Amino acid sequence: MKITDIEAIALVWPPPEKHFWTALRPIGRVNELLVRVHTDDGIVGIGEAHGAGMGFPGIYRETNDGAIEAAGASKLVVEVLKPLLVGEDPLDNERLWEKMFRLNHQVGWTSAGWGRPQVLTGIAGVDIALWDIKGKAANLPVYKLLGGARNTVPCYVTGGYYQDGKTVSDLVHECETYADMGYRAIKLKIGHVSVEEDVERVRAVRDSLGPDMDLMLDVNEGYDVPTAIRAARLLEPYDIRWLEEPVHWYDRIEGLGKVADSTTIPIASGENAQHRWDARDLINRGGVKVMQFDCTRNSGITECLKIAGMCAMNNVRLAPHHDPQVHGHLVAGVEVGEIVETFPTADRDPIWEELFTVRPEIRNSEMTLLDRPGWGIELDEDALRARGVWA
């Protein structure tokens, strides 16, 4: 089997009517990079990615007249990775990953005009598509190829965003709605207001939902180290499952380790880790007990399997950030898999509602993976035409 073509499609949804704020920034337009790898025997692999950033275009850009154009990682997939991979055997994912990753450190790598974040996002989309091909060629779901630890995975819902005019009562009502949907784990955003205000928000949710609901808290790198330590100690009485990314980006290793040493709440991080070396440092020096490596943002499944091995050696659980249709297979495939993140409302993340005609079912805080080859998903071609821009 040989790779014959690679498509990259930037999917971009309209901006939300009302901003969803994390600690320091609003969530922008929902977007996703869709990669399709074609082969000479008719198998087409589907990959999804998002990310880049760090001063570089993500997967698209908006022109002065408001039009959407493919850019960044989308263009890189077609202009750089496609020529590198056409004619290769798509089942050789380890060798092809190394071939792509080498773009980051070969002589003259900057001359192509791409940044490392774009390369790693592009690798993610292609690598994930290669795993889909591998599953389809073997007539097995990806989670079986990865180890088949189980065929269901626990899910949590991310909510509790800050919005203009949103009160603590509104927050409590939102979380009660998630409980009514069957969720047994909720992640709330904190760090946008004072520590004392956030403690009150968490207390109100805990009082309403009781002790049986798992609560996780996500600071999105909003605190300095002393503030993170103070907040963690004030939040300990509310039985928090994990405290996520509590410190600013510039101190996400050593500073994070100081916070981990100062609280009984397990520390989660890793969604911004770019590769196994970042993950290694978070585990060894950052005190992380929950690894959230997002293989749809950086580097793909092939790299995340190496990180899962490190987690297994260090009593760390793997709870990837974003894209449950991909990460559900990863969590189900490996023993250290913990839980996947979901967004149940289309106003926050329309991908789950709009992009697929076939996808796994989430019921009572559990995702049941489909016994279909590859990722088991089918794309909605109408959604592709409506939201997509081809690179």
TORKOL-4160 file (C-alpha; in steps of 0.2 Angstrom, whole numbers, padded with zeros to 4 digits, m for minus):
391
<pt num="1" X="0000" Y="0000" Z="0000"/>
<pt num="2" X="0006" Y="0017" Z="m0004"/>
<pt num="3" X="0001" Y="0035" Z="0000"/>
<pt num="4" X="m0005" Y="0044" Z="m0016"/>
<pt num="5" X="m0012" Y="0060" Z="m0010"/>
<pt num="6" X="m0015" Y="0071" Z="0006"/>
<pt num="7" X="m0029" Y="0083" Z="0009"/>
<pt num="8" X="m0029" Y="0097" Z="0022"/>
<pt num="9" X="m0045" Y="0106" Z="0026"/>
<pt num="10" X="m0047" Y="0120" Z="0038"/>
<pt num="11" X="m0064" Y="0119" Z="0047"/>
<pt num="12" X="m0069" Y="0136" Z="0055"/>
<pt num="13" X="m0085" Y="0140" Z="0064"/>
<pt num="14" X="m0093" Y="0157" Z="0067"/>
<pt num="15" X="m0088" Y="0166" Z="0083"/>
<pt num="16" X="m0099" Y="0163" Z="0098"/>
<pt num="17" X="m0112" Y="0176" Z="0101"/>
<pt num="18" X="m0105" Y="0178" Z="0119"/>
<pt num="19" X="m0087" Y="0176" Z="0124"/>
<pt num="20" X="m0082" Y="0161" Z="0134"/>
<pt num="21" X="m0068" Y="0166" Z="0145"/>
<pt num="22" X="m0055" Y="0156" Z="0153"/>
<pt num="23" X="m0043" Y="0163" Z="0166"/>
<pt num="24" X="m0034" Y="0176" Z="0155"/>
<pt num="25" X="m0042" Y="0175" Z="0137"/>
<pt num="26" X="m0058" Y="0172" Z="0128"/>
<pt num="27" X="m0060" Y="0156" Z="0118"/>
<pt num="28" X="m0059" Y="0161" Z="0099"/>
<pt num="29" X="m0068" Y="0153" Z="0084"/>
<pt num="30" X="m0069" Y="0135" Z="0085"/>
<pt num="31" X="m0058" Y="0127" Z="0072"/>
<pt num="32" X="m0051" Y="0110" Z="0067"/>
<pt num="33" X="m0038" Y="0104" Z="0054"/>
<pt num="34" X="m0045" Y="0089" Z="0045"/>
<pt num="35" X="m0032" Y="0078" Z="0036"/>
<pt num="36" X="m0037" Y="0065" Z="0024"/>
<pt num="37" X="m0023" Y="0053" Z="0018"/>
<pt num="38" X="m0027" Y="0043" Z="0002"/>
<pt num="39" X="m0019" Y="0027" Z="m0003"/>
<pt num="40" X="m0018" Y="0017" Z="m0019"/>
<pt num="41" X="m0029" Y="0003" Z="m0013"/>
<pt num="42" X="m0044" Y="0015" Z="m0009"/>
<pt num="43" X="m0042" Y="0016" Z="0010"/>
<pt num="44" X="m0043" Y="0034" Z="0016"/>
<pt num="45" X="m0037" Y="0039" Z="0033"/>
<pt num="46" X="m0045" Y="0053" Z="0043"/>
<pt num="47" X="m0035" Y="0064" Z="0055"/>
<pt num="48" X="m0039" Y="0079" Z="0065"/>
<pt num="49" X="m0029" Y="0092" Z="0073"/>
<pt num="50" X="m0029" Y="0109" Z="0080"/>
<pt num="51" X="m0017" Y="0121" Z="0088"/>
<pt num="52" X="0000" Y="0129" Z="0082"/>
<pt num="53" X="m0001" Y="0147" Z="0089"/>
<pt num="54" X="0014" Y="0154" Z="0099"/>
<pt num="55" X="0015" Y="0168" Z="0087"/>
<pt num="56" X="0012" Y="0158" Z="0072"/>
<pt num="57" X="m0005" Y="0156" Z="0062"/>
<pt num="58" X="m0014" Y="0141" Z="0068"/>
<pt num="59" X="m0023" Y="0132" Z="0054"/>
<pt num="60" X="m0032" Y="0147" Z="0046"/>
<pt num="61" X="m0032" Y="0166" Z="0044"/>
<pt num="62" X="m0045" Y="0179" Z="0042"/>
<pt num="63" X="m0043" Y="0192" Z="0028"/>
<pt num="64" X="m0047" Y="0210" Z="0029"/>
<pt num="65" X="m0064" Y="0207" Z="0021"/>
<pt num="66" X="m0068" Y="0193" Z="0033"/>
<pt num="67" X="m0065" Y="0179" Z="0022"/>
<pt num="68" X="m0057" Y="0163" Z="0029"/>
<pt num="69" X="m0041" Y="0156" Z="0021"/>
<pt num="70" X="m0031" Y="0140" Z="0025"/>
<pt num="71" X="m0015" Y="0145" Z="0033"/>
<pt num="72" X="m0002" Y="0139" Z="0045"/>
<pt num="73" X="m0002" Y="0120" Z="0048"/>
<pt num="74" X="m0015" Y="0117" Z="0035"/>
<pt num="75" X="m0004" Y="0124" Z="0021"/>
<pt num="76" X="0011" Y="0115" Z="0029"/>
<pt num="77" X="0002" Y="0098" Z="0027"/>
<pt num="78" X="0000" Y="0101" Z="0008"/>
<pt num="79" X="0016" Y="0110" Z="0004"/>
<pt num="80" X="0029" Y="0101" Z="0015"/>
<pt num="81" X="0022" Y="0085" Z="0022"/>
<pt num="82" X="0013" Y="0079" Z="0007"/>
<pt num="83" X="0029" Y="0079" Z="m0004"/>
<pt num="84" X="0038" Y="0070" Z="0009"/>
<pt num="85" X="0026" Y="0056" Z="0011"/>
<pt num="86" X="0018" Y="0052" Z="m0006"/>
<pt num="87" X="0024" Y="0035" Z="m0012"/>
<pt num="88" X="0027" Y="0029" Z="0006"/>
<pt num="89" X="0019" Y="0015" Z="0015"/>
<pt num="90" X="0006" Y="0022" Z="0027"/>
<pt num="91" X="0008" Y="0008" Z="0039"/>
<pt num="92" X="0026" Y="0013" Z="0043"/>
<pt num="93" X="0019" Y="0026" Z="0055"/>
<pt num="94" X="0035" Y="0026" Z="0067"/>
<pt num="95" X="0047" Y="0028" Z="0052"/>
<pt num="96" X="0036" Y="0042" Z="0044"/>
<pt num="97" X="0034" Y="0051" Z="0061"/>
<pt num="98" X="0053" Y="0052" Z="0063"/>
<pt num="99" X="0054" Y="0058" Z="0045"/>
<pt num="100" X="0042" Y="0072" Z="0048"/>
<pt num="101" X="0049" Y="0076" Z="0065"/>
<pt num="102" X="0066" Y="0078" Z="0058"/>
<pt num="103" X="0060" Y="0094" Z="0049"/>
<pt num="104" X="0062" Y="0103" Z="0066"/>
<pt num="105" X="0080" Y="0100" Z="0068"/>
<pt num="106" X="0088" Y="0097" Z="0051"/>
<pt num="107" X="0101" Y="0109" Z="0043"/>
<pt num="108" X="0092" Y="0125" Z="0037"/>
<pt num="109" X="0075" Y="0120" Z="0044"/>
<pt num="110" X="0070" Y="0138" Z="0046"/>
<pt num="111" X="0072" Y="0142" Z="0028"/>
<pt num="112" X="0055" Y="0135" Z="0023"/>
<pt num="113" X="0047" Y="0149" Z="0033"/>
<pt num="114" X="0037" Y="0137" Z="0045"/>
<pt num="115" X="0038" Y="0137" Z="0064"/>
<pt num="116" X="0039" Y="0122" Z="0075"/>
<pt num="117" X="0022" Y="0123" Z="0082"/>
<pt num="118" X="0015" Y="0122" Z="0064"/>
<pt num="119" X="0026" Y="0107" Z="0060"/>
<pt num="120" X="0020" Y="0098" Z="0076"/>
<pt num="121" X="0001" Y="0102" Z="0072"/>
<pt num="122" X="0003" Y="0096" Z="0055"/>
<pt num="123" X="0012" Y="0080" Z="0061"/>
<pt num="124" X="m0002" Y="0077" Z="0073"/>
<pt num="125" X="m0015" Y="0078" Z="0059"/>
<pt num="126" X="m0006" Y="0066" Z="0047"/>
<pt num="127" X="m0001" Y="0054" Z="0060"/>
<pt num="128" X="m0018" Y="0052" Z="0067"/>
<pt num="129" X="m0024" Y="0049" Z="0049"/>
<pt num="130" X="m0011" Y="0035" Z="0047"/>
<pt num="131" X="m0018" Y="0026" Z="0062"/>
<pt num="132" X="m0035" Y="0027" Z="0055"/>
<pt num="133" X="m0027" Y="0018" Z="0039"/>
<pt num="134" X="m0019" Y="0005" Z="0050"/>
<pt num="135" X="m0035" Y="0001" Z="0059"/>
<pt num="136" X="m0045" Y="0000" Z="0042"/>
<pt num="137" X="m0031" Y="m0011" Z="0034"/>
<pt num="138" X="m0032" Y="m0023" Z="0049"/>
<pt num="139" X="m0051" Y="m0022" Z="0050"/>
<pt num="140" X="m0049" Y="m0017" Z="0069"/>
<pt num="141" X="m0054" Y="m0001" Z="0079"/>
<pt num="142" X="m0039" Y="0009" Z="0084"/>
<pt num="143" X="m0041" Y="0006" Z="0102"/>
<pt num="144" X="m0039" Y="m0013" Z="0099"/>
<pt num="145" X="m0022" Y="m0009" Z="0089"/>
<pt num="146" X="m0017" Y="0002" Z="0104"/>
<pt num="147" X="m0019" Y="m0012" Z="0117"/>
<pt num="148" X="m0038" Y="m0014" Z="0119"/>
<pt num="149" X="m0038" Y="m0011" Z="0138"/>
<pt num="150" X="m0057" Y="m0008" Z="0137"/>
<pt num="151" X="m0070" Y="m0003" Z="0125"/>
<pt num="152" X="m0079" Y="0011" Z="0136"/>
<pt num="153" X="m0070" Y="0026" Z="0143"/>
<pt num="154" X="m0076" Y="0038" Z="0157"/>
<pt num="155" X="m0080" Y="0056" Z="0151"/>
<pt num="156" X="m0081" Y="0073" Z="0160"/>
<pt num="157" X="m0089" Y="0089" Z="0154"/>
<pt num="158" X="m0079" Y="0105" Z="0153"/>
<pt num="159" X="m0089" Y="0120" Z="0158"/>
<pt num="160" X="m0090" Y="0134" Z="0171"/>
<pt num="161" X="m0083" Y="0147" Z="0159"/>
<pt num="162" X="m0084" Y="0165" Z="0163"/>
<pt num="163" X="m0096" Y="0176" Z="0153"/>
<pt num="164" X="m0103" Y="0193" Z="0155"/>
<pt num="165" X="m0117" Y="0194" Z="0167"/>
<pt num="166" X="m0115" Y="0176" Z="0173"/>
<pt num="167" X="m0119" Y="0174" Z="0191"/>
<pt num="168" X="m0114" Y="0160" Z="0204"/>
<pt num="169" X="m0132" Y="0155" Z="0203"/>
<pt num="170" X="m0131" Y="0154" Z="0184"/>
<pt num="171" X="m0115" Y="0143" Z="0186"/>
<pt num="172" X="m0124" Y="0131" Z="0198"/>
<pt num="173" X="m0139" Y="0129" Z="0186"/>
<pt num="174" X="m0127" Y="0125" Z="0172"/>
<pt num="175" X="m0118" Y="0112" Z="0182"/>
<pt num="176" X="m0135" Y="0105" Z="0188"/>
<pt num="177" X="m0139" Y="0103" Z="0169"/>
<pt num="178" X="m0124" Y="0093" Z="0166"/>
<pt num="179" X="m0128" Y="0082" Z="0181"/>
<pt num="180" X="m0146" Y="0080" Z="0173"/>
<pt num="181" X="m0137" Y="0074" Z="0157"/>
<pt num="182" X="m0129" Y="0060" Z="0167"/>
<pt num="183" X="m0112" Y="0067" Z="0169"/>
<pt num="184" X="m0103" Y="0062" Z="0185"/>
<pt num="185" X="m0087" Y="0073" Z="0182"/>
<pt num="186" X="m0087" Y="0091" Z="0179"/>
<pt num="187" X="m0072" Y="0103" Z="0175"/>
<pt num="188" X="m0074" Y="0121" Z="0180"/>
<pt num="189" X="m0064" Y="0136" Z="0174"/>
<pt num="190" X="m0056" Y="0147" Z="0188"/>
<pt num="191" X="m0042" Y="0160" Z="0188"/>
<pt num="192" X="m0052" Y="0174" Z="0180"/>
<pt num="193" X="m0058" Y="0182" Z="0196"/>
<pt num="194" X="m0050" Y="0183" Z="0214"/>
<pt num="195" X="m0046" Y="0167" Z="0223"/>
<pt num="196" X="m0059" Y="0171" Z="0235"/>
<pt num="197" X="m0073" Y="0173" Z="0222"/>
<pt num="198" X="m0067" Y="0157" Z="0214"/>
<pt num="199" X="m0068" Y="0148" Z="0230"/>
<pt num="200" X="m0086" Y="0154" Z="0232"/>
<pt num="201" X="m0090" Y="0148" Z="0215"/>
<pt num="202" X="m0083" Y="0130" Z="0218"/>
<pt num="203" X="m0091" Y="0129" Z="0236"/>
<pt num="204" X="m0108" Y="0134" Z="0228"/>
<pt num="205" X="m0106" Y="0120" Z="0215"/>
<pt num="206" X="m0100" Y="0107" Z="0228"/>
<pt num="207" X="m0115" Y="0111" Z="0239"/>
<pt num="208" X="m0127" Y="0109" Z="0225"/>
<pt num="209" X="m0121" Y="0093" Z="0218"/>
<pt num="210" X="m0115" Y="0084" Z="0233"/>
<pt num="211" X="m0100" Y="0073" Z="0237"/>
<pt num="212" X="m0103" Y="0061" Z="0223"/>
<pt num="213" X="m0099" Y="0073" Z="0208"/>
<pt num="214" X="m0081" Y="0073" Z="0203"/>
<pt num="215" X="m0075" Y="0091" Z="0202"/>
<pt num="216" X="m0059" Y="0096" Z="0192"/>
<pt num="217" X="m0053" Y="0114" Z="0191"/>
<pt num="218" X="m0043" Y="0122" Z="0176"/>
<pt num="219" X="m0033" Y="0138" Z="0179"/>
<pt num="220" X="m0027" Y="0139" Z="0161"/>
<pt num="221" X="m0010" Y="0145" Z="0167"/>
<pt num="222" X="m0018" Y="0160" Z="0176"/>
<pt num="223" X="m0009" Y="0161" Z="0193"/>
<pt num="224" X="0009" Y="0164" Z="0198"/>
<pt num="225" X="0016" Y="0151" Z="0210"/>
<pt num="226" X="0012" Y="0159" Z="0227"/>
<pt num="227" X="m0006" Y="0163" Z="0221"/>
<pt num="228" X="m0008" Y="0145" Z="0215"/>
<pt num="229" X="m0002" Y="0138" Z="0232"/>
<pt num="230" X="m0014" Y="0149" Z="0241"/>
<pt num="231" X="m0028" Y="0144" Z="0230"/>
<pt num="232" X="m0025" Y="0126" Z="0231"/>
<pt num="233" X="m0024" Y="0126" Z="0250"/>
<pt num="234" X="m0041" Y="0135" Z="0250"/>
<pt num="235" X="m0049" Y="0123" Z="0238"/>
<pt num="236" X="m0043" Y="0107" Z="0247"/>
<pt num="237" X="m0059" Y="0105" Z="0258"/>
<pt num="238" X="m0070" Y="0104" Z="0242"/>
<pt num="239" X="m0063" Y="0087" Z="0237"/>
<pt num="240" X="m0055" Y="0092" Z="0220"/>
<pt num="241" X="m0051" Y="0078" Z="0208"/>
<pt num="242" X="m0037" Y="0088" Z="0200"/>
<pt num="243" X="m0030" Y="0106" Z="0198"/>
<pt num="244" X="m0025" Y="0109" Z="0180"/>
<pt num="245" X="m0012" Y="0121" Z="0174"/>
<pt num="246" X="m0011" Y="0132" Z="0189"/>
<pt num="247" X="0004" Y="0142" Z="0185"/>
<pt num="248" X="0009" Y="0154" Z="0171"/>
<pt num="249" X="0017" Y="0147" Z="0155"/>
<pt num="250" X="0034" Y="0153" Z="0159"/>
<pt num="251" X="0036" Y="0143" Z="0175"/>
<pt num="252" X="0026" Y="0127" Z="0170"/>
<pt num="253" X="0039" Y="0115" Z="0176"/>
<pt num="254" X="0049" Y="0120" Z="0192"/>
<pt num="255" X="0035" Y="0132" Z="0198"/>
<pt num="256" X="0022" Y="0118" Z="0195"/>
<pt num="257" X="0033" Y="0106" Z="0205"/>
<pt num="258" X="0032" Y="0119" Z="0220"/>
<pt num="259" X="0013" Y="0119" Z="0219"/>
<pt num="260" X="0012" Y="0100" Z="0218"/>
<pt num="261" X="0023" Y="0099" Z="0234"/>
<pt num="262" X="0012" Y="0111" Z="0243"/>
<pt num="263" X="m0006" Y="0103" Z="0241"/>
<pt num="264" X="m0015" Y="0087" Z="0242"/>
<pt num="265" X="m0024" Y="0090" Z="0226"/>
<pt num="266" X="m0017" Y="0080" Z="0212"/>
<pt num="267" X="m0009" Y="0092" Z="0198"/>
<pt num="268" X="m0014" Y="0090" Z="0180"/>
<pt num="269" X="m0005" Y="0097" Z="0165"/>
<pt num="270" X="0002" Y="0093" Z="0148"/>
<pt num="271" X="m0011" Y="0100" Z="0135"/>
<pt num="272" X="0002" Y="0112" Z="0130"/>
<pt num="273" X="0017" Y="0099" Z="0130"/>
<pt num="274" X="0023" Y="0098" Z="0112"/>
<pt num="275" X="0032" Y="0081" Z="0113"/>
<pt num="276" X="0039" Y="0067" Z="0125"/>
<pt num="277" X="0053" Y="0078" Z="0132"/>
<pt num="278" X="0040" Y="0091" Z="0138"/>
<pt num="279" X="0030" Y="0077" Z="0145"/>
<pt num="280" X="0045" Y="0069" Z="0154"/>
<pt num="281" X="0049" Y="0086" Z="0162"/>
<pt num="282" X="0031" Y="0088" Z="0168"/>
<pt num="283" X="0032" Y="0071" Z="0176"/>
<pt num="284" X="0049" Y="0071" Z="0183"/>
<pt num="285" X="0050" Y="0089" Z="0189"/>
<pt num="286" X="0033" Y="0096" Z="0188"/>
<pt num="287" X="0024" Y="0084" Z="0200"/>
<pt num="288" X="0011" Y="0080" Z="0187"/>
<pt num="289" X="m0001" Y="0065" Z="0192"/>
<pt num="290" X="m0013" Y="0067" Z="0177"/>
<pt num="291" X="m0005" Y="0069" Z="0160"/>
<pt num="292" X="m0016" Y="0079" Z="0148"/>
<pt num="293" X="m0005" Y="0077" Z="0132"/>
<pt num="294" X="m0015" Y="0083" Z="0117"/>
<pt num="295" X="m0010" Y="0072" Z="0102"/>
<pt num="296" X="m0022" Y="0082" Z="0091"/>
<pt num="297" X="m0013" Y="0098" Z="0095"/>
<pt num="298" X="0005" Y="0091" Z="0094"/>
<pt num="299" X="0014" Y="0076" Z="0087"/>
<pt num="300" X="0000" Y="0063" Z="0086"/>
<pt num="301" X="m0004" Y="0046" Z="0092"/>
<pt num="302" X="0013" Y="0039" Z="0089"/>
<pt num="303" X="0021" Y="0051" Z="0101"/>
<pt num="304" X="0008" Y="0049" Z="0114"/>
<pt num="305" X="0011" Y="0031" Z="0115"/>
<pt num="306" X="0029" Y="0034" Z="0121"/>
<pt num="307" X="0022" Y="0047" Z="0134"/>
<pt num="308" X="0009" Y="0033" Z="0140"/>
<pt num="309" X="0024" Y="0022" Z="0143"/>
<pt num="310" X="0032" Y="0036" Z="0154"/>
<pt num="311" X="0016" Y="0038" Z="0163"/>
<pt num="312" X="0015" Y="0019" Z="0167"/>
<pt num="313" X="0032" Y="0019" Z="0175"/>
<pt num="314" X="0028" Y="0034" Z="0186"/>
<pt num="315" X="0011" Y="0031" Z="0192"/>
<pt num="316" X="0004" Y="0045" Z="0182"/>
<pt num="317" X="m0013" Y="0044" Z="0173"/>
<pt num="318" X="m0017" Y="0049" Z="0155"/>
<pt num="319" X="m0032" Y="0060" Z="0152"/>
<pt num="320" X="m0029" Y="0069" Z="0135"/>
<pt num="321" X="m0036" Y="0086" Z="0132"/>
<pt num="322" X="m0049" Y="0089" Z="0118"/>
<pt num="323" X="m0056" Y="0078" Z="0103"/>
<pt num="324" X="m0064" Y="0063" Z="0112"/>
<pt num="325" X="m0067" Y="0054" Z="0095"/>
<pt num="326" X="m0048" Y="0052" Z="0094"/>
<pt num="327" X="m0043" Y="0052" Z="0112"/>
<pt num="328" X="m0056" Y="0040" Z="0117"/>
<pt num="329" X="m0047" Y="0026" Z="0108"/>
<pt num="330" X="m0031" Y="0031" Z="0116"/>
<pt num="331" X="m0038" Y="0031" Z="0134"/>
<pt num="332" X="m0047" Y="0014" Z="0130"/>
<pt num="333" X="m0032" Y="0007" Z="0122"/>
<pt num="334" X="m0019" Y="0009" Z="0136"/>
<pt num="335" X="m0020" Y="0003" Z="0154"/>
<pt num="336" X="m0015" Y="0021" Z="0161"/>
<pt num="337" X="m0030" Y="0029" Z="0152"/>
<pt num="338" X="m0040" Y="0039" Z="0164"/>
<pt num="339" X="m0054" Y="0049" Z="0156"/>
<pt num="340" X="m0058" Y="0060" Z="0141"/>
<pt num="341" X="m0064" Y="0078" Z="0139"/>
<pt num="342" X="m0081" Y="0082" Z="0131"/>
<pt num="343" X="m0090" Y="0098" Z="0127"/>
<pt num="344" X="m0109" Y="0094" Z="0126"/>
<pt num="345" X="m0116" Y="0110" Z="0120"/>
<pt num="346" X="m0114" Y="0116" Z="0102"/>
<pt num="347" X="m0112" Y="0134" Z="0107"/>
<pt num="348" X="m0096" Y="0130" Z="0115"/>
<pt num="349" X="m0089" Y="0117" Z="0103"/>
<pt num="350" X="m0100" Y="0112" Z="0088"/>
<pt num="351" X="m0087" Y="0099" Z="0081"/>
<pt num="352" X="m0095" Y="0085" Z="0090"/>
<pt num="353" X="m0113" Y="0090" Z="0085"/>
<pt num="354" X="m0110" Y="0095" Z="0067"/>
<pt num="355" X="m0094" Y="0086" Z="0059"/>
<pt num="356" X="m0100" Y="0067" Z="0060"/>
<pt num="357" X="m0114" Y="0057" Z="0054"/>
<pt num="358" X="m0107" Y="0042" Z="0064"/>
<pt num="359" X="m0098" Y="0044" Z="0080"/>
<pt num="360" X="m0097" Y="0035" Z="0097"/>
<pt num="361" X="m0111" Y="0038" Z="0109"/>
<pt num="362" X="m0109" Y="0046" Z="0126"/>
<pt num="363" X="m0122" Y="0041" Z="0139"/>
<pt num="364" X="m0121" Y="0043" Z="0158"/>
<pt num="365" X="m0103" Y="0050" Z="0158"/>
<pt num="366" X="m0097" Y="0035" Z="0148"/>
<pt num="367" X="m0091" Y="0034" Z="0130"/>
<pt num="368" X="m0094" Y="0017" Z="0121"/>
<pt num="369" X="m0082" Y="0015" Z="0106"/>
<pt num="370" X="m0089" Y="0008" Z="0090"/>
<pt num="371" X="m0083" Y="m0009" Z="0084"/>
<pt num="372" X="m0079" Y="m0002" Z="0067"/>
<pt num="373" X="m0062" Y="m0001" Z="0058"/>
<pt num="374" X="m0050" Y="0014" Z="0062"/>
<pt num="375" X="m0058" Y="0028" Z="0072"/>
<pt num="376" X="m0075" Y="0022" Z="0067"/>
<pt num="377" X="m0082" Y="0039" Z="0062"/>
<pt num="378" X="m0090" Y="0045" Z="0047"/>
<pt num="379" X="m0089" Y="0063" Z="0041"/>
<pt num="380" X="m0104" Y="0074" Z="0037"/>
<pt num="381" X="m0099" Y="0080" Z="0019"/>
<pt num="382" X="m0112" Y="0094" Z="0021"/>
<pt num="383" X="m0103" Y="0101" Z="0036"/>
<pt num="384" X="m0086" Y="0100" Z="0027"/>
<pt num="385" X="m0093" Y="0110" Z="0013"/>
<pt num="386" X="m0101" Y="0123" Z="0024"/>
<pt num="387" X="m0086" Y="0125" Z="0036"/>
<pt num="388" X="m0071" Y="0119" Z="0026"/>
<pt num="389" X="m0058" Y="0128" Z="0017"/>
<pt num="390" X="m0046" Y="0117" Z="0007"/>
<pt num="391" X="m0027" Y="0121" Z="0008"/>
